[in-house]
């Protein structure tokens, strides 16, 4: 048997906690709600819980009290960005995040920047003159959202939110990414469930609104709930209202920051996306409560749903969707089988938040070490349980050592 190296203290974390800036050109909470924003917030909270200093850079809209206040501060201030701490940590906001990125990195004194979602390439190029190491976290597979080509990004390292996403960029750009699934803190979603409806979250055309409407119409005996998420144009809003009213068995609910109020009534979650979801966070959240998911068989949804639901071709007949919903709604034995599988899928090691955040901080620390031209060394991070957590030289292969 090969002798294992003696674990030593992780050099980057032993000296001091990291200062981590997480950024996107998308507006951030509470101005915009979506899977990426939820995942980012929970990632920030987990890193804060590990003792790191974390801030967020996001885009800005003029809507709401926060937008109005920011508009005034930007008009009369000297900086191209605002900063607020209403979420419990600093959030920097700018009309154009890339234009403010370098200044924010300097003000926050970031050790490393993690950019994701909208225009991460623009953000990476903007902060390059600062010398701060950059990680790009792929959260979707639409290359037009990158804000530029991935070629020529000197020293940038990559993460992906699913194996599907990693493979997509390996194929399109010959980029190698480590996979860390979105962090989901179970207690934020866990609730007693009354199993009273079929829930469809984010009634937007990209998310398969037409399929959800058709399934509800085909199952008039089943109550459906559509929960808002993304902002809709005036035309999309009018069409949604008219369509919901015409079907008759759909309740339209507003967006919420507490998804427990949604899952407490859901018996089935419907995820009929027409685009390639990079992961499918909604499925992972539903699984925490043993709620099966009927989802499109494309993108990262099969990876997120696993055995905890039924996959259907979004381009196939509506009958296939309605039959999947009906069998889960009416057959208790089938439902119990999928419900148990959903709960087990949510509890797999790859979705354990403590292991995920340790893998993330190891990856970020390795990025700092490499950028500082320090020789990487094997090491052990301190797990919240008190056990030492071994990180390989690349900062990617991990495991408990005691």
N, C-alpha and C positions, 0 to 999 in steps of 0.2 A: 504493500500500500504506500502511495506517495505521501510524504509528510506534508501537512498543510502549513503555510506560513503563519507565524504568530501574529494574531491581530494587533494592530497598533492604533493609536488614536488618529482619526481622520484629520490630516493636517489643516485643511481649509476650515474645518469646523472647530478645531481645538483653539485656534487663535482668537476667533471672534465669530459671532453670528454673521450670516451673510445679509447684505442689503440687496433686495431683489425687486426690480421693477418689472411688472407684468403689463404689457401694452397691446392695444389694438386701435385701429381707426374707427371701429364701431363705437357708438355711444354706449355708455356703461350704466349699470344700475344707479338709481332707480328709473333713469330716463328710458332705458330699453331693456326688455326682458327676453331672454332666450336661453337655449341650452348652453351656449358658450359663456354667457354672462353668469349663469348659475354655477357652471363648472369652475369659472375663474374665481368667483367669490368663495367657494368652498376650498379651492386650492389656496387662496390667500389666508383663510382662517386656519387651515391646517399648518401652513408654514409659520404663521404667527404663533401657533401653539407649540411649535418646535423651537421658538426663541429667535426667529429671524425677523428682520425689519423688512416689511413688504409694502409697496405702494402700487397703484394702478394708474396707467395713462390711457385715456379713452377719448373718443370723439365727443362732440357736443351738439345738442340741438337747442333751439331757443324756446322749446315748449316747457310749460309748467313753471312753478316757482323757482326751481333750481335753474332752469334755462334763462328765465328773466333776470335772476340775480347775477348769473354768470355774464349775461350780455352787458349789464351795467358795469360790472367790474372790468370786463375786457375793454369797454369803451373808454373808461376813465383811468384805467391802470396802465402800467408801462410794460407788463409782460404779455406774451401771446397765449397765456393759459391761466386757468384758475385752479384753485385747490380747495377741497372740502374734506371733512372727516366724518360725515354723517353715518357712514357704514362701519365706523370703528377703526378705520385706517385711511391714509391719505389717498385721495383720488384726484389726479390732475386731469383737467378737461380742456380741450382746444377745438376750435372749428376744424382745423386741419392738424391732426395729431402728429403727422410726420414733421411738420414745420416746427413743432414745439419739442420734439423728442430729445434732441441733443441738450437743450437747456434744462429739461426736466431731469435727464440723467445726471447732469452736473449738480443741479440743486439738491436732488435726493441723495447724491453721492453713491450711486448704485455700484455694486460689485459685479453684477450681471443683469442683463436684460432678457426677458422672455417675451417674444412677440408672437401674436397668433391672430386667427380670424382675418379681419379685414386689413389688407395691405401690410403684412408683416415684412415684406421685402423692402418697401419704402422706408419703414421704421428702422430696419437693420442698416440700410445704407445711410440714413440720416444720422445715426449715432456712431457710425464707424470712426469719424474723426476723434471721438472722445476716447477711443481705446478700450472701451468697456466691452467685454465678451458678450456675444449674443447667441441665444438659442431661439430657433423658430419652432413653434409647436403647431403642427398641422391639425386643424380642427374641421376642415372641409376639403374637398378634392377639386373645387372649381379653381383652375389656374388663374382665371381672370381676377380672382379675389386677392391674389398674392401681391399685386401692385408692382409687378416686374418679374424678370426671369431669375431663376435661382442660380444661374451661372455667375461666377465671379464674386460670390459672397465669401470673401476671405475669412477663414477661421470660424464660420458659423456652424453650429451643430444643430441636429434636427431631432424632434420628437414627433410622434403621431398618436392620435387618440384611438386608433384601432389598427389591426393588421391589414384590413382593407385599405385604409388610408395610407399606411406605409407602403403597401404594394403598389398603389396607384402612383405615388411619386417615385418609387423605384423604377417603374416602367416608363413614366413620362419624362423624368429628369435625371435618372440614374443617381438618385439620392438615397442614402441609407438612413433610416430613422429607427430609433428605439421606441417601443410602444409602451405607453402608460395610459390606461383607460381613464376617462374622466372621474375625478374624485366625487363620490356621492356619500355624504354623511347620512347613514340610515335613519338616525333619530329625527332628521328634518322631514322625513317622508313617511315614517312608520305611523300607522293609525289603525284603530278598529274599523273594519270595513263592513258596510251594510249590504254590499253587492246589489245595488238597485238600478244600475244603468250601464250602458256602453258609453265610454268616454272617448272623445276625440279632441285632442289638444292642438291648438294653433290652426284654426280654420282658414287656411291660406291655400291658394291654388297649387303652390309648390308641394304642399304637404298632403295633396290628394283630396282637396275639398270636394271635388266632383264625385269621387268614389264614396266618400263618407255620406254625402247627401243621397246617393243612389242606394247605398246599403240601408240607410234609415228608411227610405221610401219603400224598399223591398221587405222591411221587417216592421210593419206598422204596430205590431203587438209589443214591441220592445222600446222602452224609453231610451233616448240618446241625449247626451249632454255634450255640447261643443263649448270648449273653454278658450277664450281669446288669449293671444300671446303677442304676435307681431302687430304693428300698426298697419292698418289697411288704408288704401286710397279711398277717396269719396265714392268712386265708382264701385270698387270692391266691396265697400261697406253696404251700399245700397243693394248690390246683388246678393250679398250674404243674407241680409235681413229678409229680402223677398223670397229667397230660396228656403230659408228656415221656416218662414210663415207658411209657405206652400206645402211643405212636407207634413207638418202637424205634430210629429212626435219627437221634436227636438227642442231642448231648452238651451238657450245661448247664455253663457255665463261670462262675467268679466275676467280679465287677467288677475292673477293673485300671486303674492309672494309666499304664500303658505300653501304648498301643494297638498298638504294633508287634508285640507278642506275639499279637495277634488277627489283624492283617492279614497276617502272615507265612504264615498257613495258608489265607487266604480266596481263593477263585476268583471268587465272586460275593457281593455284599452285598445283602441283602433288606431293604427299607424300606417295609413295607406299611401305613403310618400311617393310622389312621382319623380323626385330627383334622387340622386345618390346620397343618401344620408351617410355621413362619414362614420357615425357610430349608431346613435339612436338612444339618447339619454332617457327619453320618456319610457322606453321599455325597461331600462335598468331600474328606474324609480318605481315603476309599477310592480316589478318583481319582488321588491322589498316586502310588499304586502301580499305576496302570493297571487297577484292579479295577472292572469294570462293576457297575452298580446296577440292580436291578429294584425299582421304587418306585411308590407311589401317584401318580396324576396330579392331585393336588390340593395346595392351599396353595403354599408356596415350594419344594416338592420338584422340580417341573419346572424351575425356575430353577437349582437346585443341581445337578441331574442333567444337564441340557442334552443334548448328543449322546452322553454317556458312559453310557447305559443305556437301559432299556426301561420305559416308563410304562404302568401298568395301573389300571383303575378298581377301587377297593377294594370297591365295591358290586356288581361284576360277578362272573361265574362263576370259581370256583377254577381251572378249566381254563385260563383265560387266564394266570393266574399261573404255573401249573406248566409251560405251554408256553414261556413266556418264560424260565424257569429252565432248562428242558431244552435249548432251542436254544443258549443260552450254554454249557451244560455239555458238550454233545456235538459242536457244530459249530465246529471250530477256526478256520475262516475268519471266521465271524460273530463269534466271541469276539475274534479279533485286531482286527477292525474297531472293535468297541466299546471294546476296551482302549486302542487308540491314541487314539480320540476322548476317552476319559476322561482320559488323561494330558494331552492338549492342553487340555482344559477346565480342568484344575487349574492350568495355567500361564498362563492369560489374565491380562491386566493388572489386572483388578479384584480378583484374588486374590493379587496380589504384596504380601507383608507390609510391605515397606519403603514402598511407595507408600501402603498403607492407614494405617500409623501416622503418616505425614506428613500425610495428609488429616485424620486424627483430631486430631492436635495443632494443626493449623491451625484446625480447627473450634472446639476448646476455647479456643485463644488468642483467636479472634475473639469468643467468648462473653465472655471477660474484658474485652476492649477495649470491647465494646458496653455491658456492664454498668457499666463505669467512665466511660461517657459520653465516651469518646475517639473522635475521628473515625477510622474505619477507613482504612487505607491499604494500597495494594498492596505486596507484599513477597516476599522469597525466603527460604525455609527452607534449611538446610544438609542435603543428603541424605547418608547414610552413604558414598556413593560419592565424595563431594567435589563433586558437581555441585550447582548451586543449583536450588531447586525453587520455582517461582512459585506464590503463592497469591493469588487474586483478593480484592477488597475484602470479599466475603462470606465469604471463607475456605473456599470450596467448589470453585471451578474451579481446577484445578491442572495443572501441566505443567513439564517441564524447560526451563530458559532457557539453558543452556550445556552 
